[in-house]
Amino acid sequence: MLFCGDPHGQFAPCLSRVEQVRPEHIVLLGDQAPDRPLKVILGDWWQRTWFILGNHDTDAPEYPSATGKKC
């Protein structure tokens, strides 16, 4: 299991580590702030990813579309 904290839209370091470690599960810890849907950013890793929303994810009205989940 790999935990990645507060990427603030910068997913390259986390995804680089994911490719090195190839964990069974990934947990994104708060403040994803993606510029596009996480499903697109994470690609094949989407099915193995869990996330906890942070204040930067929920303070914008578009956050459900960014995470791919409905409120």
Helices and strands as residue ranges (DSSP letters): E 2-5, H 12-21, E 26-29, H 38-42, G 43-48, E 49-52, H 55-58, H 63-67
